[in-house]
Amino acid sequence: MGRTSRGRPKLKNAWVDEQERIISFTQLETGKIFLAEEEAFWDQILHWMRSGYRMQ
């Protein structure tokens, strides 16, 4: 799970605007890109959502 066919970790990305507390899977002009391996990515997304960030 979480690996490509060649055995490399699968990376996921999202844009995060910390000031507005927004997570987006499309580019945000005011956001920073967040890039991580799939399992760590979803753990962080859920952490942000539980702390009040909203998805866009």
Secondary structure, 3 states (H helix, E strand, C coil): CCECCCCCECEEEEEEECCCCEEECCCCCCCEEEEEEHHHHHHHHHHHHHCCCEEC
